[in-house]
Amino acid sequence: MPTIYLNNGLRIYMNNREKGHNRPHVHVLYKDEDYSFAFDGEQLAGGKLPRKQFKEVQLYLSNHQDYLETLWQSDF
């Protein structure tokens, strides 16, 4: 998955070679911190993302769930 750049310095990417990760998720980079989010918007790991950035990530995920699911199943 190419890195997606959102407003407010957010970068979203997916690792297709992560072993042992049963729940589909993306990684979000913000100010050199790494956060993990399930496709439904639930934060799985990382510290507390600021509210404005958290809402932006949730909006992106809700609008792109089908695309993300397809990527997760593929060998990109």
C-alpha positions in Angstrom: 0.0 0.0 0.0 1.4 3.4 -0.9 1.6 5.8 2.0 -1.4 8.0 2.2 -0.8 11.6 3.4 -3.7 13.3 5.1 -3.9 16.8 6.5 -2.3 17.6 9.9 0.9 15.6 9.2 -0.8 12.2 9.3 0.6 9.3 7.2 -1.3 6.0 6.8 0.3 2.8 5.6 -0.2 -1.0 5.7 2.3 -3.7 6.1 1.4 -6.8 4.0 4.0 -9.0 5.5 3.1 -8.8 9.2 2.8 -12.3 10.6 0.5 -13.1 13.5 -1.8 -10.1 12.9 -5.3 -11.6 12.4 -7.2 -8.3 12.7 -6.9 -6.1 9.6 -5.3 -2.8 10.5 -3.3 0.2 9.2 -0.5 2.1 10.8 -0.7 5.8 11.3 2.4 7.9 11.7 2.1 11.3 13.4 5.0 13.3 14.8 7.3 10.2 14.8 4.8 8.2 16.8 3.2 5.0 15.4 -0.4 4.1 16.0 -2.5 1.2 14.8 -6.1 1.3 13.8 -8.5 -1.4 12.8 -10.5 -0.7 9.6 -13.6 0.1 11.7 -11.7 3.0 13.4 -10.9 1.4 16.7 -7.4 2.3 17.9 -5.4 -0.8 18.6 -2.0 0.4 19.7 0.0 3.5 20.4 -0.5 6.5 22.7 -3.3 8.9 22.6 -3.6 10.5 19.2 -4.9 14.2 19.4 -8.6 14.5 18.9 -8.4 16.4 15.6 -6.1 13.8 14.1 -8.0 10.9 15.6 -11.2 12.2 13.9 -9.5 12.6 10.6 -8.1 9.0 10.7 -11.6 7.7 11.6 -13.1 9.6 8.7 -10.6 8.2 6.2 -11.1 4.6 7.5 -14.9 4.9 7.3 -14.7 6.2 3.8 -12.1 3.6 2.5 -13.0 0.3 4.3 -13.7 -1.7 1.1 -10.4 -0.5 -0.5 -8.5 -1.4 2.7 -10.1 -4.8 3.0 -9.1 -5.5 -0.6 -5.5 -4.5 0.0 -5.4 -6.6 3.2 -6.4 -9.7 1.2 -4.0 -9.0 -1.7 -0.3 -9.4 -2.0 0.5 -5.8 -2.8 
